[in-house]
């Protein structure tokens, strides 16, 4: 079978090794005679899957015992609501850094629960950049500072975590989670939908520092949306097959060499693609150079007609899912961990050929 060069922004390409293992075990998980989807979530087989996933995350991120890992449903979009519901009261303030559509969605949800201070926005530049820490207008004694580490639509990314002067940092890391090392000690809470770098859609990984979790003092939070409900226990039936695949992806990530390996690989892929874009003015990157994403490379061609021709011809070369987000158009190549260097080389070869024929 010939695999496509898949540049989907999400759900995204999964490692072939993971898919092959899942295929082999689909109807007979580890010689049990049953699929993992058919087993009790409290039985020993699934308990081991869940435990393996958590232990892998701890090793990969160097998590100490003062952090708690939760596998929750509703994706990152539910976290926009759940974070504010748990950590923001009516007479309290949280700071939000607005760098695009996903930040805006989080801001909208937070306003239903308390005061929101927009510490920075790049809306006036069509979200083409992220701020330096010196540009942030933070609120003294804010409950937390929320930011989106990578923007899939506009192709921007924070190179480092924003400085918050000791205020707990909350991060939507959905589209660059596990793509590079991070200093986990800087975070009060970090969350990510799985469908970019971690597995298929259907689960969100939420990592909370225990002292931040202990600071929840609100009552009346619906049981399922209260983080304390999920602390240290399996409260309800989780998406077992999705978490099984997450566990396989984490094992694959460790076997490849961990976050240092993928940081180097992702830098190499991004450099190859951006150097192709920047070689002349036929292709035009949409993000400011200092803010460019290593995960979602966005660019335009001289005309929309050429962009449509580019997409059509790309498919004939087995290059798929390159269309930009419907809200902005253009071209977008998402080059997450499972996107191989050979796929990026195939794309840049096509780009050079297309430019020579149409430039």
C-alpha positions as CSV (number, residue, x, y, z in Angstrom):
1,X,0.0,0.0,0.0
2,X,1.3,3.4,-0.9
3,X,0.9,5.9,1.9
4,X,0.0,9.5,1.2
5,X,2.2,12.4,2.2
6,X,-0.3,13.6,4.7
7,X,-0.1,17.3,5.8
8,X,-3.5,17.3,7.6
9,X,-3.8,19.9,10.5
10,X,-5.8,17.5,12.5
11,X,-6.8,14.8,12.9
12,X,-3.3,14.3,11.7
13,X,-1.0,11.6,10.4
14,X,-0.2,8.8,12.9
15,X,3.1,6.9,12.9
16,X,2.8,3.9,10.6
17,X,4.4,1.6,13.2
18,X,1.6,2.5,15.6
19,X,-1.1,1.9,13.0
20,X,0.5,-1.5,12.1
21,X,0.6,-2.6,15.8
22,X,-2.9,-1.5,16.4
23,X,-4.0,-3.4,13.3
24,X,-2.2,-6.5,14.5
25,X,-3.9,-6.3,17.9
26,X,-7.3,-5.0,16.8
27,X,-9.2,-8.2,17.3
28,X,-6.9,-10.1,19.6
29,X,-5.1,-7.8,22.1
30,X,-2.0,-9.6,23.4
31,X,-3.6,-13.0,22.8
32,X,-6.6,-12.4,25.1
33,X,-9.0,-13.3,22.3
34,X,-10.7,-9.9,22.6
35,X,-10.1,-6.4,21.3
36,X,-9.0,-3.7,23.8
37,X,-12.3,-2.0,22.9
38,X,-14.2,-5.0,24.3
39,X,-12.5,-5.0,27.7
40,X,-13.6,-3.5,31.0
41,X,-11.9,-0.2,31.6
42,X,-11.3,-1.5,35.2
43,X,-9.9,-4.8,34.1
44,X,-6.1,-5.6,34.3
45,X,-5.5,-5.3,30.6
46,X,-6.8,-1.8,30.2
47,X,-5.5,-0.6,33.6
48,X,-2.0,-1.5,32.3
49,X,-2.6,0.5,29.1
50,X,-3.7,3.5,31.1
51,X,-0.8,3.2,33.5
52,X,1.8,2.7,30.6
53,X,0.5,5.9,29.0
54,X,0.9,7.9,32.2
55,X,4.3,6.6,33.0
56,X,5.5,7.3,29.4
57,X,4.3,10.9,29.8
58,X,6.1,11.3,33.1
59,X,9.4,10.1,31.6
60,X,9.0,12.2,28.4
61,X,8.2,15.4,30.2
62,X,10.3,14.7,33.4
63,X,7.1,15.0,35.4
64,X,7.6,14.8,39.2
65,X,5.0,13.6,41.6
66,X,3.6,17.1,42.1
67,X,1.8,16.9,38.7
68,X,-1.3,15.0,37.9
69,X,-2.2,13.5,34.5
70,X,-5.8,13.3,33.4
71,X,-7.3,11.8,30.2
72,X,-10.5,13.7,29.6
73,X,-13.1,13.9,26.9
74,X,-14.4,16.9,24.9
75,X,-11.1,17.8,23.4
76,X,-9.3,21.1,24.0
77,X,-12.5,23.0,23.3
78,X,-14.1,21.7,26.4
79,X,-11.0,22.8,28.4
80,X,-11.7,26.4,27.3
81,X,-14.8,26.2,29.5
82,X,-13.6,23.8,32.2
83,X,-10.5,25.8,33.1
84,X,-12.5,29.0,33.7
85,X,-15.3,27.1,35.5
86,X,-12.8,25.7,38.0
87,X,-10.2,28.5,38.4
88,X,-12.1,31.8,37.8
89,X,-14.7,33.4,40.0
90,X,-17.1,36.3,39.3
91,X,-14.9,38.9,41.1
92,X,-11.6,37.4,39.9
93,X,-9.5,38.1,36.9
94,X,-7.5,35.9,34.5
95,X,-5.1,37.2,31.8
96,X,-5.4,35.8,28.3
97,X,-3.0,36.3,25.4
98,X,-4.9,36.5,22.2
99,X,-3.0,35.1,19.2
100,X,-5.8,33.7,17.1
101,X,-9.1,31.8,16.7
102,X,-8.4,29.3,19.5
103,X,-7.4,32.0,21.9
104,X,-10.6,33.8,21.1
105,X,-12.7,30.8,21.8
106,X,-11.0,30.3,25.2
107,X,-11.6,34.0,26.0
108,X,-15.2,33.8,25.1
109,X,-15.8,30.9,27.5
110,X,-13.8,32.5,30.3
111,X,-15.9,35.7,30.2
112,X,-18.9,33.7,31.4
113,X,-17.2,33.0,34.7
114,X,-15.2,36.1,35.6
115,X,-13.1,39.0,34.5
116,X,-10.8,38.6,31.5
117,X,-7.9,40.9,30.9
118,X,-6.5,40.7,27.3
119,X,-2.8,40.9,28.1
120,X,-1.9,41.1,24.5
121,X,-3.6,40.7,21.1
122,X,-2.2,40.5,17.6
123,X,-5.6,40.8,15.9
124,X,-4.6,44.2,14.3
125,X,-1.9,42.3,12.4
126,X,-4.2,39.4,11.4
127,X,-2.6,37.3,14.0
128,X,0.7,37.2,12.1
129,X,2.9,37.2,15.2
130,X,3.1,36.3,18.9
131,X,4.3,38.7,21.6
132,X,7.5,39.1,23.5
133,X,7.1,38.9,27.3
134,X,7.8,42.6,27.5
135,X,4.7,43.4,25.5
136,X,2.3,41.6,28.0
137,X,0.1,43.8,30.2
138,X,-0.4,41.4,33.1
139,X,-2.8,41.9,36.0
140,X,-1.2,41.7,39.4
141,X,-2.7,38.8,41.3
142,X,-4.5,37.3,38.3
143,X,-5.6,33.8,38.9
144,X,-3.7,32.6,35.8
145,X,-2.3,33.6,32.5
146,X,-3.6,31.6,29.5
147,X,-1.9,31.3,26.1
148,X,-2.0,29.1,23.0
149,X,1.5,27.9,22.3
150,X,1.0,27.2,18.6
151,X,-1.7,28.6,16.2
152,X,-2.7,26.1,13.5
153,X,-4.7,28.6,11.4
154,X,-2.2,31.5,11.2
155,X,1.0,29.5,11.5
156,X,2.5,31.2,14.5
157,X,4.2,29.7,17.6
158,X,5.8,30.9,20.8
159,X,9.5,30.0,20.8
160,X,9.5,30.0,24.6
161,X,7.0,30.3,27.4
162,X,5.8,33.8,28.3
163,X,7.1,35.2,31.6
164,X,4.3,35.7,34.0
165,X,6.0,37.0,37.2
166,X,4.9,34.0,39.2
167,X,1.3,33.9,38.1
168,X,0.3,30.3,37.2
169,X,0.7,29.6,33.5
170,X,-2.1,27.8,31.6
171,X,-1.4,26.6,28.1
172,X,-3.4,25.2,25.2
173,X,-0.6,23.1,23.6
174,X,-2.8,21.1,21.3
175,X,-0.8,21.6,18.1
176,X,2.8,21.5,19.4
177,X,2.5,19.2,22.4
178,X,5.5,16.8,22.6
179,X,7.2,18.4,19.6
180,X,10.1,19.8,21.7
181,X,11.3,19.9,25.2
182,X,9.5,22.3,27.6
183,X,10.1,23.4,31.2
184,X,7.1,21.8,32.8
185,X,7.8,23.5,36.1
186,X,6.6,26.8,34.6
187,X,3.1,25.4,34.1
188,X,0.1,25.3,36.5
189,X,-1.9,23.5,33.8
190,X,-1.1,22.4,30.3
191,X,-3.6,20.7,28.0
192,X,-3.8,19.3,24.5
193,X,-6.2,17.6,22.2
194,X,-4.6,14.3,21.1
195,X,-5.2,14.6,17.4
196,X,-2.1,16.4,16.4
197,X,1.0,14.8,17.9
198,X,-0.4,12.4,20.4
199,X,-3.0,10.1,18.8
200,X,-6.4,10.1,17.2
201,X,-9.2,12.5,18.2
202,X,-11.4,11.7,21.2
203,X,-9.3,12.6,24.2
204,X,-7.6,15.6,25.8
205,X,-4.5,15.2,28.0
206,X,-4.6,17.6,30.9
207,X,-1.6,17.9,33.2
208,X,-2.2,19.9,36.4
209,X,0.3,20.9,39.1
210,X,-1.2,19.6,42.4
211,X,-0.9,22.9,44.3
212,X,-2.8,24.7,41.5
213,X,-5.5,21.9,41.6
214,X,-5.7,22.3,45.3
215,X,-6.5,26.0,44.8
216,X,-10.0,25.3,43.4
217,X,-12.4,26.7,46.0
218,X,-15.6,26.9,44.0
219,X,-18.8,25.0,44.7
220,X,-21.5,24.1,42.3
221,X,-19.2,22.9,39.5
222,X,-20.9,20.0,37.7
223,X,-19.4,16.7,38.7
224,X,-17.9,15.7,35.3
225,X,-16.4,19.2,34.8
226,X,-14.8,19.5,38.3
227,X,-11.1,18.5,38.0
228,X,-11.2,17.2,41.5
229,X,-13.6,14.5,40.3
230,X,-10.8,13.1,38.2
231,X,-8.0,13.5,40.6
232,X,-6.2,10.2,41.4
233,X,-9.0,8.0,40.1
234,X,-10.8,6.7,37.0
235,X,-14.2,8.3,37.5
236,X,-16.1,7.0,34.4
237,X,-15.5,5.0,31.3
238,X,-12.8,6.7,29.2
239,X,-12.3,6.4,25.4
240,X,-10.3,3.2,25.9
241,X,-9.2,2.6,22.3
242,X,-8.1,6.2,21.9
243,X,-6.0,6.1,25.0
244,X,-4.6,2.7,23.9
245,X,-3.4,4.4,20.7
246,X,-2.0,7.3,22.7
247,X,0.0,4.8,24.7
248,X,1.4,3.3,21.5
249,X,2.4,6.8,20.2
250,X,4.1,7.7,23.4
251,X,6.1,4.4,23.3
252,X,7.0,5.2,19.7
253,X,8.1,8.7,20.7
254,X,10.4,7.3,23.4
255,X,11.9,4.7,21.1
256,X,12.7,7.3,18.5
257,X,14.7,9.3,21.1
258,X,12.2,11.5,22.9
259,X,11.7,15.2,22.7
260,X,15.3,16.1,21.8
261,X,15.1,13.9,18.7
262,X,11.8,15.4,17.6
263,X,12.9,18.9,18.2
264,X,15.8,18.4,15.9
265,X,13.7,16.6,13.3
266,X,11.0,19.2,13.4
267,X,13.5,22.0,13.1
268,X,15.0,20.3,10.0
269,X,11.6,19.9,8.4
270,X,10.6,23.5,9.1
271,X,13.9,24.9,7.8
272,X,13.6,22.9,4.6
273,X,10.1,24.2,4.0
274,X,10.6,27.8,4.9
275,X,13.8,28.0,2.9
276,X,11.8,26.9,-0.1
277,X,9.2,29.5,0.5
278,X,11.8,32.3,1.0
279,X,13.9,31.5,-2.0
280,X,12.0,34.1,-4.0
281,X,8.7,36.0,-4.0
282,X,6.5,33.3,-5.7
283,X,5.6,31.8,-2.3
284,X,4.8,34.2,0.6
285,X,4.8,33.1,4.2
286,X,1.9,34.6,6.2
287,X,3.5,34.7,9.7
288,X,6.3,37.1,10.7
289,X,9.6,35.3,10.6
290,X,10.3,35.4,14.3
291,X,6.9,34.0,15.1
292,X,6.8,31.2,12.5
293,X,5.4,27.8,13.6
294,X,7.5,24.6,13.3
295,X,4.2,22.7,13.2
296,X,1.9,24.5,10.7
297,X,3.6,26.2,7.8
298,X,1.2,28.7,6.1
299,X,1.9,30.4,2.8
300,X,0.2,32.0,-0.2
301,X,0.8,32.0,-3.9
302,X,0.4,35.1,-6.2
303,X,-3.2,34.4,-7.0
304,X,-6.1,32.2,-5.6
305,X,-6.4,30.6,-9.0
306,X,-2.7,29.4,-8.7
307,X,-3.4,28.2,-5.2
308,X,-6.3,26.0,-6.4
309,X,-4.1,24.7,-9.2
310,X,-1.3,24.0,-6.7
311,X,-3.7,22.0,-4.5
312,X,-5.1,20.0,-7.5
313,X,-1.7,19.1,-8.9
314,X,-0.3,18.3,-5.4
315,X,-2.9,15.5,-5.1
316,X,-1.6,13.9,-8.2
317,X,1.8,13.7,-6.5
318,X,0.2,12.1,-3.5
319,X,0.5,15.3,-1.4
320,X,-2.7,15.7,0.5
321,X,-4.5,18.0,3.0
322,X,-2.6,21.1,2.1
323,X,-5.5,23.5,1.9
324,X,-5.4,26.3,4.4
325,X,-8.1,26.8,7.0
326,X,-11.4,27.8,5.6
327,X,-11.3,31.1,7.5
328,X,-8.1,32.3,5.8
329,X,-7.5,30.3,2.7
330,X,-4.0,29.8,1.2
331,X,-1.8,26.7,1.7
332,X,-1.0,25.0,5.0
333,X,1.5,22.2,5.5
334,X,1.2,20.6,9.0
335,X,4.4,18.8,9.8
336,X,3.8,17.3,13.2
337,X,6.0,14.5,14.7
338,X,4.6,11.7,12.5
339,X,5.1,13.7,9.3
340,X,8.3,12.2,7.9
341,X,11.2,14.2,6.5
342,X,10.7,12.4,3.2
343,X,7.2,13.8,3.0
344,X,8.5,17.4,3.4
345,X,11.2,16.7,0.8
346,X,8.5,15.4,-1.6
347,X,6.5,18.6,-1.0
348,X,9.5,21.0,-1.5
349,X,10.4,19.2,-4.7
350,X,6.9,19.7,-5.9
351,X,6.9,23.3,-4.9
352,X,10.2,24.0,-6.8
353,X,8.8,22.3,-9.9
354,X,5.5,24.1,-9.6
355,X,7.3,27.4,-9.3
356,X,9.5,26.8,-12.3
357,X,6.5,26.1,-14.4
358,X,4.2,28.9,-13.2
359,X,6.4,31.6,-11.7
